[in-house]
Amino acid sequence: MTPAELAEVVLSAAHAVFTDRGLDPAALPARTAVERPRNPEHGDYASTLALQLSKKVGVPPRELAAALAEQLGRAAGVKSVEIAGPGFLNIRLDAAAAGQLARVIVEAGPEYGRSDRLAGLKINLEFVSANPTGPVHIGGVRWAAVGDALGRLLRATGAEVGTEYYFNDAGSQIDRFARSLLAAAKGEPAPEDGYAGAYINEIAEAVQRVRPDLLELDDAAAQEVFRVEGVALMFSEIKSSLRGFGVEFDTYFNEKDLHDRGELDHALNRLREQGHLFEADGATWLRTTDFGDDKDRVLRKSNGEWTYFAADCAYYLDKRERGFERVVIMLGADHHGYIGRMKAMAACFGDDPERNLEILIGQLVNLVRDGVPVRMSKRAGTVVTLEDLVEAIGVDASRYALARYSSDSPIDIDVELWTRATRDNPVYYVQYVAARTASVGRNAAEVGLTRGDADSFRPELLDHEKENELLKALAEFPAVVAAAAELREPHRVARYLEELAGAYHRFYDNCRILPRGEEEVTDLHRTRLWLNDATRTVIANGLRLLGVSAPERM
């Protein structure tokens, strides 16, 4: 019996109690939940339904709990129900009901853990969005891992998700990038406000291979060629790096397109219709202070140039007009002050900032070697890049390490720890279970042990303490996935997988799956193989949500 199934049993018992007592069943919630007690001695699951309904129906909580306990005790698969405290229900399942979960998981396969909790919600998820003036640095890599995992989680819970990368290919930073490429091609030092690093020389050389006559042009014309070709090459390199990291976007959106298609004027007109624009000092302003911003924002300068914030407004409106109900944007630690103006901007468009716009801020990441932070890349010259991280610890370890922590916490990634083939390396610890469960399956086949048909599955035999512990851990997976998606916290999946790995190791050490020597294959062996394979399924499903592989051998 899964937690969801047990929750339905609890609701059914409540309906029977209400009917018997002449209470209105309409007072019952559409759904309820059961959870694992903190202390396993209190039972397999706990329900607070009696406490939730007590005031609504005017019945003391313990009295209502007693009636629910009596009704629940008659339900198939429920071994016992105890009342605790003011009206908690502590529920124990019999071994057969608990063990059925192993078959449910194996038969569900990749679908186990998925739900429709967020069905009907259309979300635009923007992450990374590094400027095309250099390689993706380690802060952007964090968002690549977390953002991609979040997209997978949102889809696993039924949301329609469009992932998006925004290229800031318009504005002064692109001019500085082009001037830096021109200087490198001419063998001159980088401009004072420009970009440096080996990658600048590489791109300048690549552009010159396409246009060998480039330096024969005047500086303005040459700079324009470097701008167009250099940005395209950098764009291609960033996409290739992310693809190698396992991250593909549904949409790559260019800021320049907003300008070329007149979308900034369109956004300006919409804001003017809403009555939130005003003119001052020859410039056009958006009155964001009406919605909590610390100051009003310029959209168009007195010289006619657009501000970056004007492009932000146009881009937000573009997303909403593409039908996305919720816009989720992931930004780096240096963008915290950006939240207020963006929320105010959404309100100026007539949206509900709390419903339509969500901004997540990620904290800094350091790559540490021998206890000392790695400060710069050999290629980029100033920062640690995606390639540096992958070269140091690999793709799987990088993705797992970055997704394992709450994104609002700074983290240090220790090269020695994350490359160690020991249990203190979290990704190794989890992937080892994936490999061990696969190995058990191979060894079982060699001795003629298979799960067999339905008649061979005897869930009532799974009555060992460690089997029960593993089953309860497996049962938690759908709730963990739902919570990770709704709270935007992929790290919950990683931490859960580590707990599940521990439960499997304890089961493996205490409950023999394979027959010894000439020992006859029994239904217990077959049923434990179901439990082994159920664990493999959940480990693989969880790692897939993080974009990490579930190896069959290590």
C-alpha positions in Angstrom: 0.0 0.0 0.0 1.4 3.4 -1.0 1.1 6.5 1.2 -1.4 7.9 -1.4 -3.5 4.7 -1.2 -3.4 4.8 2.6 -4.5 8.5 2.6 -7.5 7.4 0.5 -8.3 4.7 3.1 -8.1 7.3 5.8 -10.5 9.6 3.9 -12.9 6.7 3.3 -12.9 5.9 7.0 -13.6 9.5 7.8 -16.5 9.5 5.3 -17.9 6.4 7.1 -17.6 8.0 10.5 -19.3 11.2 9.3 -22.1 9.2 7.8 -22.6 7.2 11.0 -22.6 10.4 13.2 -24.9 12.4 10.9 -22.1 14.8 10.1 -21.9 16.5 6.7 -19.3 14.7 4.5 -18.9 18.0 2.5 -16.7 19.1 5.4 -14.1 16.5 4.4 -11.2 17.7 2.3 -10.8 16.5 -1.3 -7.5 14.9 -0.3 -5.4 14.3 2.8 -1.9 13.1 3.4 -0.2 10.7 5.7 3.4 11.1 6.8 6.1 9.1 8.4 6.4 9.7 12.2 9.7 11.1 13.3 10.0 8.1 15.7 9.6 4.8 13.9 8.3 3.2 17.1 5.1 5.3 16.8 4.1 3.4 13.6 4.5 3.3 9.9 2.4 6.4 9.2 0.6 9.2 11.0 -2.5 11.3 10.2 -3.6 14.6 11.6 -7.0 14.5 10.0 -8.9 14.4 13.3 -7.2 17.5 14.4 -7.9 19.3 11.1 -11.6 18.5 11.2 -12.4 18.8 14.9 -13.3 22.5 15.0 -15.1 22.4 11.7 -17.5 19.7 12.8 -17.6 20.6 16.6 -16.3 17.2 17.8 -13.4 17.0 20.3 -10.3 15.8 18.4 -9.6 12.7 20.5 -13.2 11.7 20.3 -13.1 12.0 16.5 -9.7 10.3 16.4 -11.1 7.4 18.4 -14.0 7.0 15.9 -11.5 7.2 13.0 -9.2 4.7 14.6 -12.0 2.2 15.1 -13.1 2.5 11.5 -9.5 2.4 10.1 -8.8 -0.7 12.1 -11.3 -2.6 10.0 -9.6 -1.6 6.7 -7.7 -4.3 4.8 -3.9 -3.9 5.2 -4.1 -1.9 8.4 -2.6 -3.8 11.3 -3.3 -1.3 14.1 -4.2 2.3 14.8 -3.2 4.2 18.0 -4.2 7.6 19.2 -1.5 9.9 20.4 -1.4 13.4 22.0 -4.4 15.6 21.2 -5.6 13.4 18.4 -2.8 12.1 16.2 -3.4 8.8 14.5 -0.4 6.4 14.4 -1.0 3.7 11.8 0.7 0.4 11.3 0.3 -1.7 8.1 0.6 -5.4 8.0 3.6 -6.9 6.2 1.5 -7.8 3.1 0.1 -4.3 2.7 3.5 -2.7 3.2 5.3 -5.2 0.9 2.9 -4.6 -2.0 4.7 -1.4 -2.7 7.7 -3.3 -4.1 5.6 -4.7 -6.9 3.9 -1.3 -7.5 7.2 0.4 -8.0 8.7 -2.2 -10.3 5.6 -2.3 -12.5 5.4 1.5 -12.6 9.0 1.8 -13.6 10.0 5.3 -14.7 6.5 6.5 -13.9 6.9 5.9 -10.1 7.2 9.3 -8.4 5.4 11.2 -11.1 2.2 13.0 -10.3 -0.3 15.6 -11.6 0.1 18.0 -8.7 1.0 20.9 -10.9 -1.1 19.9 -13.9 -2.5 22.8 -15.9 0.3 25.2 -14.8 2.4 26.6 -17.7 5.8 27.8 -16.5 8.6 29.6 -18.2 11.9 28.6 -16.5 14.9 30.8 -17.3 18.3 29.9 -16.0 22.0 30.4 -16.6 21.6 33.2 -19.2 25.3 34.1 -19.1 26.4 37.0 -21.3 27.9 35.7 -24.6 31.2 37.5 -23.7 32.9 34.5 -22.1 32.6 30.8 -21.1 30.0 29.8 -18.5 31.5 30.4 -15.0 31.0 28.2 -12.0 28.1 30.3 -10.7 26.3 29.8 -14.0 27.1 26.1 -13.8 25.2 25.9 -10.5 22.1 27.3 -12.2 22.6 24.9 -15.1 22.5 21.9 -12.7 19.8 23.3 -10.4 17.7 24.8 -13.2 17.7 21.7 -15.3 16.8 19.5 -12.3 14.0 21.9 -11.4 12.6 21.7 -15.0 12.6 17.9 -14.8 10.9 18.0 -11.4 8.2 20.4 -12.6 7.5 18.2 -15.6 7.4 15.2 -13.3 4.6 16.8 -11.3 2.5 17.6 -14.3 3.5 21.2 -15.2 4.0 22.3 -18.8 7.5 23.8 -18.7 9.5 25.8 -21.2 13.1 26.2 -20.4 14.8 29.3 -21.7 18.3 30.8 -22.1 18.4 34.6 -22.6 21.4 35.8 -24.5 22.2 39.5 -23.8 23.6 40.1 -27.2 22.8 43.8 -27.3 24.3 46.6 -25.3 27.6 48.0 -24.2 29.1 44.6 -23.0 28.9 43.3 -26.5 30.7 46.5 -27.8 33.5 45.9 -25.2 33.7 42.2 -26.3 34.1 43.2 -29.9 36.8 45.8 -29.1 38.6 43.1 -27.1 38.6 40.7 -30.0 39.9 43.4 -32.3 42.7 44.3 -29.9 43.6 40.6 -29.6 43.7 40.3 -33.4 46.0 43.3 -33.7 48.3 42.0 -30.9 47.3 44.9 -28.6 46.4 44.8 -24.9 42.8 44.4 -24.1 40.9 47.6 -23.6 40.7 48.9 -20.0 37.0 47.9 -19.8 37.3 44.9 -22.0 37.7 41.1 -21.7 40.9 39.1 -21.3 41.9 35.5 -21.3 43.0 32.8 -23.7 39.5 32.4 -25.0 39.5 35.9 -26.5 42.6 35.1 -28.5 41.0 31.8 -29.6 37.8 33.5 -30.8 39.7 36.3 -32.5 41.8 33.8 -34.4 38.7 31.8 -35.4 37.0 34.9 -36.8 40.2 35.7 -38.8 40.2 32.2 -40.3 36.8 32.9 -41.7 37.7 36.5 -42.7 41.5 36.6 -43.4 41.1 40.1 -44.8 39.5 41.4 -41.6 42.4 43.6 -40.5 42.5 45.4 -43.8 39.1 47.0 -42.9 38.9 50.2 -40.9 38.5 49.6 -37.1 34.8 50.4 -37.1 34.0 47.9 -39.8 36.4 45.3 -38.3 34.8 45.7 -34.9 31.4 45.1 -36.3 32.5 41.8 -37.9 34.1 40.8 -34.7 30.9 41.6 -32.9 28.7 39.6 -35.2 31.0 36.6 -35.7 32.5 36.7 -32.2 29.1 36.6 -30.5 28.0 33.7 -32.8 31.1 31.7 -31.9 30.8 32.4 -28.2 27.1 31.5 -28.4 27.9 28.2 -30.1 30.6 27.4 -27.6 28.3 28.1 -24.6 25.6 25.9 -26.1 28.1 23.1 -26.7 29.5 23.3 -23.2 26.0 23.1 -21.7 25.0 20.3 -24.0 28.1 18.3 -22.8 26.8 19.0 -19.3 23.5 17.4 -20.2 21.6 20.7 -20.4 19.5 21.6 -23.4 17.0 24.5 -23.5 13.7 24.5 -25.3 14.3 28.1 -26.3 17.5 30.2 -26.8 16.2 33.8 -26.8 18.3 36.7 -28.1 17.9 40.2 -26.6 18.7 41.7 -29.9 15.5 40.2 -31.3 13.5 42.3 -28.8 15.1 45.5 -30.3 14.8 44.3 -33.9 11.1 43.3 -33.6 10.1 46.5 -31.9 9.1 44.7 -28.7 10.5 47.4 -26.4 8.1 50.0 -28.0 5.3 47.4 -27.6 6.1 47.0 -23.9 6.4 50.8 -23.5 2.9 51.2 -25.0 1.4 48.6 -22.7 2.9 50.3 -19.6 1.6 53.7 -20.9 -1.9 52.2 -21.2 -1.6 51.0 -17.6 -0.9 54.6 -16.6 2.5 53.9 -15.0 4.9 55.9 -17.3 5.9 59.5 -16.9 8.4 61.9 -18.5 11.1 63.7 -16.6 14.4 65.3 -17.6 13.8 64.3 -21.2 13.7 60.6 -20.3 10.8 58.0 -20.0 10.4 56.5 -16.6 8.4 53.7 -15.0 6.8 54.5 -11.7 7.8 51.3 -9.9 7.7 53.0 -6.5 3.9 52.6 -6.6 4.6 48.9 -6.1 7.3 48.9 -3.5 10.4 49.6 -5.5 13.0 51.8 -3.8 13.1 54.2 -6.8 11.5 54.7 -10.2 13.2 53.3 -13.2 14.3 54.9 -16.5 13.2 52.9 -19.6 14.4 55.3 -22.2 17.2 57.8 -21.7 17.1 61.4 -22.8 19.4 60.6 -25.7 16.8 58.0 -26.9 18.8 54.9 -25.9 17.0 52.1 -24.2 18.1 50.9 -20.7 18.7 47.3 -19.8 15.6 47.4 -17.6 13.5 48.3 -20.7 14.6 45.1 -22.3 13.8 43.2 -19.1 10.2 44.7 -19.3 9.9 43.7 -22.9 11.2 40.2 -22.3 8.8 39.6 -19.4 5.9 40.8 -21.5 7.0 38.5 -24.4 7.0 35.5 -22.1 3.5 36.3 -20.7 2.1 36.8 -24.2 3.5 33.4 -25.2 1.0 32.0 -22.7 3.2 31.3 -19.7 1.2 31.8 -16.5 4.3 31.8 -14.3 7.7 33.2 -15.1 10.5 31.8 -13.0 13.9 33.4 -13.3 17.1 32.2 -11.7 19.7 34.8 -10.9 23.1 35.0 -9.3 23.9 36.3 -5.8 24.8 39.8 -7.1 21.2 40.2 -8.4 19.4 40.2 -5.1 18.5 43.9 -5.4 16.8 43.1 -8.7 13.8 41.4 -7.1 12.0 44.5 -6.0 12.1 46.3 -9.4 11.1 43.1 -11.3 8.2 42.5 -9.0 7.1 46.1 -9.3 7.5 45.9 -13.1 5.1 42.8 -13.2 2.6 44.8 -11.1 2.9 47.7 -13.6 1.8 45.4 -16.4 -1.3 44.5 -14.3 0.0 41.1 -13.2 0.1 39.6 -9.7 3.8 39.6 -8.8 3.3 36.8 -6.3 1.5 34.5 -8.8 3.0 35.4 -12.2 6.7 36.1 -11.3 9.1 34.1 -9.2 12.8 35.1 -8.8 15.2 32.6 -7.3 18.6 33.8 -6.1 21.6 31.4 -6.1 24.6 31.9 -3.8 28.3 31.6 -4.7 30.2 28.4 -5.5 33.9 27.8 -4.9 36.0 25.0 -6.3 38.4 23.9 -3.6 41.6 21.9 -4.1 43.8 20.9 -1.2 41.7 23.1 1.1 42.4 26.2 -1.1 39.9 27.8 -3.4 40.8 27.6 -7.1 40.7 31.2 -8.2 40.9 31.2 -11.9 40.7 29.3 -15.1 43.7 28.8 -17.3 41.5 29.6 -20.3 39.1 32.3 -19.0 41.8 34.0 -17.0 39.5 35.4 -14.3 37.0 32.8 -13.2 36.5 29.0 -12.9 34.5 27.7 -15.8 32.1 24.8 -16.5 34.9 23.0 -18.3 37.2 23.5 -15.3 34.7 21.9 -12.9 33.9 19.0 -15.2 37.6 18.3 -15.8 38.2 18.3 -12.0 35.3 16.0 -10.9 33.3 14.9 -13.9 29.7 15.6 -15.1 27.8 13.4 -12.7 29.6 14.6 -9.6 29.4 18.2 -10.7 25.6 18.0 -11.3 25.0 16.1 -8.1 27.2 18.4 -6.0 25.6 21.6 -7.3 22.0 20.3 -6.9 22.7 18.7 -3.5 22.5 22.0 -1.5 19.9 24.6 -1.2 20.6 27.2 -3.8 20.5 30.0 -1.3 23.5 28.6 0.5 27.1 29.2 -0.6 29.0 26.0 -1.2 32.6 24.8 -1.6 33.1 21.8 -3.9 36.1 19.9 -2.7 37.9 18.2 -5.6 39.3 15.5 -3.4 36.0 14.6 -1.8 34.0 14.5 -5.0 36.5 12.3 -6.9 36.9 9.8 -4.0 35.5 6.3 -4.6 34.3 5.9 -1.0 31.0 6.2 0.8 31.8 9.7 2.1 31.4 10.9 -1.5 27.6 11.5 -1.8 27.3 10.8 -5.5 29.4 7.7 -5.2 27.3 6.5 -2.2 24.1 6.8 -4.2 25.4 5.5 -7.5 27.0 2.5 -5.8 23.4 1.4 -4.8 22.4 1.7 -8.4 25.3 -0.5 -9.4 24.8 -2.9 -6.5 21.1 -3.5 -7.2 22.0 -4.1 -10.9 24.7 -6.5 -9.9 22.3 -8.4 -7.7 20.0 -8.7 -10.7 22.8 -10.1 -12.8 23.9 -12.6 -10.1 20.3 -13.7 -9.6 20.0 -14.5 -13.2 23.2 -16.6 -13.1 21.7 -18.8 -10.3 18.3 -19.1 -11.9 16.6 -16.6 -9.6 13.9 -14.4 -11.2 11.1 -12.4 -9.7 8.6 -14.8 -11.2 4.9 -14.3 -11.8 2.4 -12.6 -9.5 1.8 -15.9 -7.6 5.5 -15.9 -6.6 5.4 -12.4 -5.1 4.7 -12.9 -1.4 4.7 -9.4 0.2 3.7 -10.9 3.6 7.2 -12.4 3.8 8.8 -8.9 3.9 8.5 -8.7 7.7 12.1 -8.1 8.6 12.8 -4.7 10.4 15.2 -3.6 7.6 12.8 -4.6 4.9 10.1 -2.5 6.5 12.6 0.4 6.9 13.5 0.2 3.2 9.8 0.0 2.1 8.9 3.1 4.1 11.8 4.9 2.5 10.7 3.9 -1.0 7.2 5.0 -0.2 8.4 8.5 0.4 9.7 9.2 -3.1 6.5 10.6 -4.7 6.0 13.1 -1.8 9.7 14.1 -2.0 9.4 14.8 -5.7 6.2 16.8 -5.3 7.7 18.9 -2.4 11.0 19.5 -4.4 9.0 20.8 -7.4 6.6 22.9 -5.4 9.2 24.4 -3.2 11.8 24.7 -6.1 14.3 22.7 -4.0 15.9 19.9 -6.1 18.3 19.3 -3.2 15.5 17.5 -1.4 15.8 14.7 -4.0 19.5 14.3 -3.5 19.3 14.2 0.3 16.4 11.7 0.0 18.5 9.4 -2.3 21.3 9.4 0.3 18.8 8.3 3.0 17.4 5.6 0.6 20.9 4.4 -0.1 21.5 4.0 3.6 18.3 2.0 4.0 19.2 -0.3 1.1 22.7 -1.0 2.5 21.2 -1.9 5.9 18.7 -4.2 4.1 21.4 -5.8 2.0 23.6 -6.4 5.0 20.8 -8.1 7.0 18.5 -9.8 4.5 20.1 -12.2 2.0 18.6 -11.9 -1.4 20.5 -14.7 -3.3 20.4 -18.3 -2.2 23.7 -19.7 -0.8 25.4 -22.5 -2.6 23.0 -25.3 -3.4 20.2 -23.7 -1.4 16.8 -24.0 -3.0 15.3 -20.8 -4.5 12.3 -19.8 -2.3 9.5 -17.3 -2.5 11.4 -15.2 0.0 14.3 -14.9 -2.4 12.0 -14.0 -5.2 10.1 -11.4 -3.1 13.4 -9.8 -1.9 14.5 -9.6 -5.5 11.3 -7.5 -6.1 12.4 -5.2 -3.3 15.9 -5.0 -4.7 14.6 -4.1 -8.1 12.2 -1.6 -6.7 15.1 0.2 -5.0 17.0 0.2 -8.3 13.9 1.8 -10.0 13.7 4.6 -7.4 17.4 5.3 -7.3 17.4 5.5 -11.1 14.3 7.7 -11.2 15.7 10.1 -8.6 19.1 10.4 -10.3 17.4 11.0 -13.6 15.6 14.0 -12.1 19.0 15.4 -11.2 20.4 14.7 -14.6 22.8 12.1 -13.1 23.4 8.6 -14.5 22.5 5.4 -12.6 25.3 3.1 -13.6 25.0 -0.7 -13.8 28.6 -1.2 -12.9 31.2 0.8 -11.0 
